[in-house]
Amino acid sequence: MYKYSFETLHQLLLRMMSIDYPRYQNTTELDILANLLSREQIVDYYEIQWYAFSSDLQDDGLKKFIDKIISREETIRVLAFLRSNAQTTVFAMNQFSPNRRPFEVECARLIHFNLEQSKRDEYHGAYLDWPRPNLERIAYGIPFQYTMSEEDKIMAKHMPSYPHYTGAFPPELVIHVAHEFASKFIVQAGLFENTHDKANMPPMSQSAYIDPMRYRLMQLADRYMYFDKEPAYQTLWAMAVIIKTHPRTTWCQTKFFAATVDYLTLTRLGNTLKQSCAAMDEIINLSQPQIAFEEPVEKIDTTNSQKPIRPMVSNAKQMVDELADYLRHNSSTQVDSPQAPIDLGKFIYVSQTINVNAPTNQLIANVEQLNINNNE
């Protein structure tokens, strides 16, 4: 069952026509799909019933389709997905179609075309301060990967979510970035406790971490975080849990955790104290000695339970209603950036990182090495 089936897109188109027929009278279901992709409303492309548009994407149809997707990084992301999964998506009903290979080659050609065109791209306004998505890494289809520890899985289970969560910045990425910031904080907190020199004190203002966290998430996810800051708030939440459950607790760590709970209450995440305490209790219990019973105790698997998930609507009609409302109303929120460029090095500590400006062959090696190190 596809979330974005042809029938769902068809009903959505009819809804939009009913509201503004002159505007949508020449629109197709594929145009509606391109609109949702352009807005990055759809992150998991497997949720789309691609084979319903197989004939429309043949020959020059593919180029016409991707030309409707505004951002270049999203265009390359969609093309890379279709190139690598054509057999099970576009040609799912006819995997041995003679048109499959020409389609895959056309995907590759259009990716190359966009990579070449990107060399002349210009950036203005807030985007000048933002980390740019690595288009070559997107073209290779190399996602960020991080193997979570048992403690990380507990945090993911209790992590506060938000209504418009799409999966663009998953818990694995959020927790990885939280560890980077927490590691730097703990080192500085320990140094301050030993020296009592305020110059060694870590930044204690929660708001000072939001933009650096936001930029680090964008850098590793290879996508922009246009308006919302909720993934950065989730990262701050996870960072607070990490420093609070660290074996050595300092004044800075205790103070920062309490202030973070108060700070997040003022955001759309709301009061996160309950989730924080539940996560900390489980993490602490992992290190506690276990009593050996004569009878085996049934182990309850909690690793796949309550981590942030994409909101699921109760029926197709409700989803069409929500998507129609989403398409009708453009966000009026201004894209913001800090007053001065941010030096991420002041906030994060990493032992392994990805050089986003490295040559392509080195880029792949860096990503593979990062994944290997994370699996050790």
C-alpha positions as CSV (number, residue, x, y, z in Angstrom):
1,M,0.0,0.0,0.0
2,Y,1.5,3.3,-1.1
3,K,1.0,6.4,0.9
4,Y,1.3,8.5,-2.3
5,S,-0.6,6.4,-4.7
6,F,-2.0,7.6,-8.0
7,E,-5.5,7.6,-6.5
8,T,-4.4,9.8,-3.6
9,L,-2.7,12.3,-5.9
10,H,-5.8,12.2,-8.2
11,Q,-8.1,13.0,-5.3
12,L,-5.7,15.8,-4.2
13,L,-5.7,17.3,-7.7
14,L,-9.5,17.2,-7.8
15,R,-9.6,19.0,-4.5
16,M,-7.2,21.7,-5.7
17,M,-9.2,22.1,-9.0
18,S,-12.4,22.6,-6.9
19,I,-10.7,25.4,-5.0
20,D,-9.0,27.1,-7.9
21,Y,-10.0,25.6,-11.2
22,P,-8.3,28.2,-13.5
23,R,-5.0,27.6,-11.8
24,Y,-5.1,23.8,-11.8
25,Q,-7.2,23.0,-15.0
26,N,-4.1,21.8,-16.9
27,T,-2.3,20.2,-13.9
28,T,-1.7,16.5,-13.8
29,E,-1.2,14.1,-11.0
30,L,2.5,13.9,-11.8
31,D,2.7,17.7,-11.5
32,I,1.2,17.4,-8.0
33,L,3.8,14.8,-7.1
34,A,6.6,17.1,-8.4
35,N,5.2,19.9,-6.3
36,L,5.3,17.8,-3.1
37,L,8.9,16.6,-3.9
38,S,10.0,20.2,-4.6
39,R,8.7,21.2,-1.1
40,E,10.5,18.1,0.4
41,Q,7.2,17.0,1.8
42,I,8.1,13.5,0.7
43,V,11.4,12.2,2.0
44,D,10.9,8.4,1.6
45,Y,10.6,7.9,-2.1
46,Y,9.5,4.3,-1.6
47,E,6.2,5.7,-0.5
48,I,5.4,6.8,-4.0
49,Q,3.6,4.5,-6.5
50,W,6.1,5.2,-9.3
51,Y,5.0,2.5,-11.7
52,A,1.7,4.4,-12.1
53,F,3.6,7.1,-13.9
54,S,5.9,4.7,-15.9
55,S,4.6,5.8,-19.4
56,D,4.7,9.5,-18.4
57,L,8.4,9.3,-17.4
58,Q,9.6,7.8,-20.7
59,D,11.6,9.7,-23.3
60,D,11.6,13.4,-22.5
61,G,8.9,12.9,-19.8
62,L,11.6,12.4,-17.1
63,K,13.2,15.7,-17.9
64,K,9.9,17.6,-17.9
65,F,9.1,16.0,-14.5
66,I,12.4,16.8,-12.8
67,D,12.4,20.4,-14.2
68,K,9.4,21.1,-12.0
69,I,11.5,20.3,-8.9
70,I,13.0,23.6,-7.8
71,S,16.1,22.8,-5.7
72,R,19.0,21.2,-7.5
73,E,19.9,19.0,-4.6
74,E,16.4,17.5,-4.5
75,T,16.4,17.1,-8.2
76,I,19.7,15.1,-8.0
77,R,18.4,13.1,-5.0
78,V,15.2,12.0,-6.9
79,L,17.2,11.2,-10.0
80,A,19.7,9.1,-8.0
81,F,16.9,7.2,-6.4
82,L,15.2,6.5,-9.7
83,R,18.5,5.5,-11.3
84,S,19.3,3.0,-8.6
85,N,15.8,1.6,-8.0
86,A,14.2,1.8,-11.5
87,Q,13.6,-2.0,-11.5
88,T,11.6,-2.0,-8.3
89,T,9.8,1.3,-8.7
90,V,9.1,2.7,-12.2
91,F,9.3,-0.7,-13.9
92,A,8.0,-2.7,-11.0
93,M,5.1,-4.1,-13.1
94,N,7.5,-4.9,-16.0
95,Q,11.0,-5.4,-14.8
96,F,12.2,-6.7,-18.1
97,S,11.0,-3.8,-20.1
98,P,13.4,-2.7,-22.9
99,N,12.9,0.9,-21.8
100,R,14.5,0.3,-18.4
101,R,18.1,0.7,-19.4
102,P,17.4,3.9,-21.5
103,F,15.6,5.3,-18.5
104,E,18.5,4.6,-16.1
105,V,20.9,6.1,-18.6
106,E,18.7,9.2,-18.9
107,C,18.7,9.5,-15.1
108,A,22.5,9.4,-15.1
109,R,22.7,12.0,-17.9
110,L,20.4,14.4,-16.1
111,I,22.4,14.0,-12.9
112,H,25.6,14.8,-14.7
113,F,23.9,17.8,-16.4
114,N,22.9,19.2,-13.0
115,L,26.3,18.6,-11.5
116,E,27.8,20.6,-14.4
117,Q,25.2,23.3,-14.1
118,S,25.8,23.6,-10.3
119,K,29.3,25.0,-11.0
120,R,27.6,28.2,-12.0
121,D,25.1,28.4,-9.2
122,E,25.1,31.5,-7.1
123,Y,24.1,31.9,-3.5
124,H,22.6,35.0,-1.9
125,G,21.2,36.2,1.4
126,A,21.0,33.7,4.3
127,Y,22.2,30.9,2.1
128,L,25.7,32.4,2.0
129,D,26.2,31.3,5.7
130,W,24.7,27.9,5.2
131,P,26.7,24.7,4.6
132,R,26.0,23.6,1.0
133,P,24.7,20.1,0.3
134,N,27.4,18.0,-1.4
135,L,25.8,17.2,-4.7
136,E,28.4,14.6,-5.7
137,R,27.7,12.6,-2.5
138,I,24.0,12.9,-3.2
139,A,24.6,11.7,-6.8
140,Y,26.5,8.6,-5.6
141,G,23.6,7.8,-3.3
142,I,25.7,7.7,-0.1
143,P,23.5,8.5,2.9
144,F,24.9,9.4,6.3
145,Q,25.1,6.2,8.4
146,Y,25.5,5.8,12.1
147,T,25.2,2.7,14.2
148,M,23.5,3.5,17.5
149,S,24.6,2.1,20.8
150,E,22.1,0.7,23.3
151,E,22.1,4.1,25.1
152,D,21.4,5.8,21.8
153,K,18.5,3.5,21.0
154,I,17.0,4.4,24.4
155,M,17.3,8.1,23.6
156,A,15.8,7.6,20.1
157,K,12.8,5.8,21.8
158,H,12.1,8.7,24.1
159,M,13.1,11.5,21.8
160,P,10.3,14.2,21.6
161,S,8.8,14.6,18.2
162,Y,6.7,17.2,16.4
163,P,3.6,17.1,14.2
164,H,5.3,17.9,10.8
165,Y,8.2,15.4,11.2
166,T,9.0,14.0,7.8
167,G,12.1,11.9,8.5
168,A,14.5,14.3,6.8
169,F,16.7,14.5,9.9
170,P,16.3,11.0,11.5
171,P,17.1,10.1,15.1
172,E,20.4,8.5,14.1
173,L,21.7,11.7,12.7
174,V,20.3,13.8,15.5
175,I,22.0,11.6,18.2
176,H,25.3,11.5,16.3
177,V,25.4,15.3,16.2
178,A,24.3,15.5,19.9
179,H,27.3,13.3,20.8
180,E,29.7,15.7,19.0
181,F,28.4,18.7,20.9
182,A,28.1,16.8,24.2
183,S,31.7,15.6,24.0
184,K,33.1,19.1,23.6
185,F,30.9,20.4,26.5
186,I,32.0,17.6,28.9
187,V,35.7,18.2,28.1
188,Q,35.3,22.0,28.8
189,A,33.1,21.4,31.9
190,G,35.8,19.2,33.4
191,L,38.5,21.7,32.5
192,F,36.5,24.5,34.2
193,E,35.9,22.4,37.3
194,N,39.7,21.7,37.6
195,T,40.9,25.3,36.9
196,H,37.9,27.5,38.0
197,D,38.9,29.7,35.1
198,K,35.8,31.2,33.4
199,A,37.7,31.2,30.1
200,N,37.4,27.4,30.1
201,M,33.7,27.3,30.8
202,P,31.6,25.8,28.0
203,P,28.9,28.0,26.5
204,M,25.9,27.8,28.9
205,S,23.3,29.5,26.7
206,Q,21.0,27.0,25.1
207,S,20.2,29.4,22.2
208,A,23.9,29.6,21.3
209,Y,23.8,25.9,20.3
210,I,20.8,26.0,18.0
211,D,22.3,27.4,14.8
212,P,25.5,25.4,15.1
213,M,23.5,22.3,15.6
214,R,21.2,23.2,12.7
215,Y,24.2,23.8,10.4
216,R,25.9,20.5,11.4
217,L,22.7,18.6,10.7
218,M,22.4,20.2,7.3
219,Q,26.0,19.5,6.6
220,L,25.7,15.8,7.3
221,A,22.2,15.3,5.9
222,D,23.1,17.1,2.6
223,R,19.8,19.1,2.8
224,Y,18.7,22.5,4.0
225,M,16.6,23.1,7.1
226,Y,14.7,26.0,5.6
227,F,12.3,27.3,8.3
228,D,11.9,24.8,11.2
229,K,14.5,24.3,13.9
230,E,12.8,21.3,15.6
231,P,15.7,18.9,14.6
232,A,18.1,21.2,16.3
233,Y,15.9,21.3,19.4
234,Q,15.9,17.5,19.4
235,T,19.7,17.6,19.2
236,L,19.8,19.9,22.2
237,W,17.5,17.5,24.1
238,A,19.7,14.5,23.3
239,M,22.9,16.5,24.2
240,A,21.4,17.4,27.6
241,V,20.5,13.7,28.3
242,I,24.1,12.6,27.3
243,I,25.8,15.1,29.6
244,K,23.4,14.4,32.4
245,T,24.0,10.6,32.3
246,H,27.8,10.9,31.9
247,P,29.6,9.1,34.7
248,R,31.3,12.2,36.0
249,T,28.8,15.0,36.7
250,T,30.0,18.6,37.1
251,W,28.1,21.7,38.0
252,C,28.1,22.9,34.4
253,Q,26.4,19.6,33.3
254,T,23.7,19.7,36.0
255,K,23.0,23.4,35.4
256,F,22.9,23.0,31.6
257,F,20.4,20.0,31.8
258,A,18.0,21.9,34.0
259,A,18.2,25.0,31.9
260,T,17.6,23.0,28.7
261,V,14.4,21.5,30.0
262,D,13.2,25.1,30.7
263,Y,14.4,26.3,27.3
264,L,12.7,23.5,25.3
265,T,9.4,24.2,27.1
266,L,9.2,27.4,25.2
267,T,9.6,25.7,21.8
268,R,7.2,23.5,19.8
269,L,8.7,20.4,21.5
270,G,7.0,21.6,24.8
271,N,7.7,20.1,28.2
272,T,10.3,17.3,27.7
273,L,11.1,16.6,31.3
274,K,9.1,13.3,31.3
275,Q,10.9,12.0,28.2
276,S,14.3,13.1,29.6
277,C,13.8,11.4,32.9
278,A,12.5,8.2,31.3
279,A,15.5,8.1,29.0
280,M,18.0,8.8,31.8
281,D,16.5,6.1,34.0
282,E,16.8,3.4,31.3
283,I,20.3,4.5,30.4
284,I,21.4,4.4,34.1
285,N,19.8,1.0,34.6
286,L,22.0,-0.4,31.8
287,S,25.1,0.1,34.0
288,Q,23.5,-1.3,37.1
289,P,24.3,-4.8,38.3
290,Q,21.5,-7.3,37.4
291,I,20.2,-9.9,39.9
292,A,20.4,-13.4,38.5
293,F,17.1,-15.3,39.0
294,E,16.8,-19.0,38.9
295,E,14.0,-18.8,36.4
296,P,14.8,-17.0,33.1
297,V,13.2,-13.5,32.9
298,E,11.5,-12.7,29.6
299,K,13.3,-9.8,28.0
300,I,11.1,-7.1,26.6
301,D,12.5,-5.5,23.4
302,T,12.1,-1.8,23.5
303,T,14.4,-0.8,20.8
304,N,11.7,-0.5,18.1
305,S,9.0,1.2,20.1
306,Q,8.6,4.9,20.6
307,K,11.3,6.6,18.5
308,P,10.1,9.6,16.4
309,I,8.1,8.4,13.5
310,R,6.4,10.2,10.6
311,P,2.8,11.1,11.5
312,M,0.4,8.6,9.9
313,V,-3.1,9.8,8.9
314,S,-6.0,7.6,9.7
315,N,-7.4,7.4,6.2
316,A,-6.7,8.6,2.6
317,K,-9.3,11.4,2.8
318,Q,-7.6,12.9,5.8
319,M,-4.2,12.8,4.1
320,V,-5.7,14.5,1.0
321,D,-7.2,17.2,3.2
322,E,-3.8,17.8,4.9
323,L,-1.8,17.8,1.7
324,A,-4.4,20.2,0.1
325,D,-4.0,22.5,3.0
326,Y,-0.2,22.2,2.8
327,L,-0.2,23.1,-0.9
328,R,-2.6,26.0,-0.5
329,H,-0.6,27.8,2.2
330,N,3.0,28.8,1.6
331,S,5.0,29.3,4.8
332,S,5.5,33.0,5.5
333,T,8.4,32.3,7.8
334,Q,11.6,34.1,6.7
335,V,14.7,32.1,6.1
336,D,17.0,33.2,8.9
337,S,20.7,33.1,9.5
338,P,23.0,34.3,12.3
339,Q,24.4,37.8,12.3
340,A,27.9,36.5,11.9
341,P,29.2,33.2,10.4
342,I,29.4,30.4,12.9
343,D,32.6,28.5,13.6
344,L,31.4,25.0,14.3
345,G,34.8,24.0,15.7
346,K,34.0,26.1,18.8
347,F,31.1,23.8,19.6
348,I,31.7,20.3,18.3
349,Y,34.3,17.7,19.0
350,V,34.7,14.9,16.4
351,S,37.3,12.1,16.0
352,Q,36.1,11.3,12.5
353,T,34.4,13.6,10.1
354,I,33.6,14.0,6.4
355,N,35.5,16.5,4.3
356,V,32.7,17.9,2.2
357,N,35.1,19.6,-0.2
358,A,37.2,16.5,-0.9
359,P,37.5,15.0,-4.4
360,T,35.0,12.4,-5.3
361,N,37.2,9.3,-4.8
362,Q,38.4,10.6,-1.4
363,L,34.8,11.6,-0.5
364,I,33.6,8.0,-0.9
365,A,36.6,6.7,1.1
366,N,35.8,9.2,3.9
367,V,32.2,8.1,4.1
368,E,33.1,4.4,4.1
369,Q,35.8,5.0,6.7
370,L,33.4,6.9,8.9
371,N,30.8,4.1,8.7
372,I,33.5,1.4,9.5
373,N,34.7,3.3,12.5
374,N,31.1,3.8,13.8
375,N,30.6,0.0,13.5
376,E,33.6,-0.9,15.6
